[in-house]
Amino acid sequence: MSRLILYIILLVLIYWVVKRALFPPKGKAKGPEEIGEEMIQDPVCQCYVSKRHSYAVSIGGKKLFFCSEECYRKYMSSNVLPKT
């Protein structure tokens, strides 16, 4: 009888180890805020660029983000400053 209990415990243990090795537990599902970066819209060309890769400038106390320095220059040369 004790051998049977020992075999059952051993089989359960082997099953658990094999299951963990072949199918690792999935982590917590990540939400959109954890997966990607914040995207901002360029006020000149209206394209979206990640905030981290944008050209950031503070104009009149307001921080503006551009996709490139070229769009920043176009914005500065326009007559309407600042666009909100």
C-alpha positions in Angstrom: 0.0 0.0 0.0 2.8 2.4 0.8 4.4 1.6 -2.5 1.2 2.6 -4.3 1.1 5.9 -2.5 4.8 6.5 -3.3 4.2 5.8 -7.0 1.2 8.1 -7.1 3.2 10.9 -5.5 6.1 10.3 -7.9 3.8 10.3 -10.9 2.1 13.5 -9.8 5.5 15.1 -9.3 6.8 14.0 -12.7 3.6 15.2 -14.3 4.0 18.6 -12.7 7.7 19.0 -13.7 7.0 18.0 -17.3 4.0 20.3 -17.5 6.0 23.2 -16.2 8.8 22.5 -18.6 6.7 22.1 -21.7 4.1 24.8 -20.9 5.5 27.5 -18.7 3.0 29.6 -16.8 1.8 32.7 -18.7 2.5 36.1 -17.1 0.0 38.7 -16.5 -1.5 40.2 -19.6 0.0 43.6 -20.3 -2.3 46.5 -21.0 -1.8 49.0 -23.9 0.0 51.4 -21.5 2.6 48.7 -20.7 3.1 47.5 -24.2 3.8 50.6 -26.3 4.8 54.1 -26.0 2.7 57.3 -26.0 2.1 58.5 -29.5 1.8 62.2 -30.2 0.6 64.0 -33.3 2.8 66.4 -35.2 0.9 69.8 -35.5 2.3 70.4 -39.0 2.1 67.1 -41.0 -0.4 65.4 -38.7 1.6 62.2 -38.5 2.0 60.2 -35.3 5.4 59.7 -33.7 6.4 58.2 -30.4 7.0 60.8 -27.7 10.5 59.4 -27.1 11.6 59.8 -30.7 9.9 63.2 -31.3 11.5 66.6 -31.6 10.2 68.4 -28.5 10.2 72.2 -28.1 8.7 74.5 -25.5 7.0 77.5 -27.1 5.2 80.0 -24.9 5.2 77.7 -21.9 3.6 74.9 -23.9 5.5 71.8 -24.9 5.1 70.8 -28.5 6.2 67.7 -30.2 7.2 67.4 -33.9 8.2 64.4 -36.0 11.3 66.2 -37.3 13.3 69.4 -37.2 11.9 70.2 -40.6 8.3 70.2 -39.4 9.4 72.4 -36.5 10.9 74.9 -38.9 7.7 74.9 -41.0 5.7 75.5 -37.8 7.9 78.4 -36.8 7.7 80.0 -40.2 3.9 79.8 -40.3 1.9 82.8 -39.2 -0.3 81.0 -36.6 1.7 80.5 -33.4 1.0 78.5 -31.3 -1.6 76.1 -32.5 -3.7 74.4 -29.8 
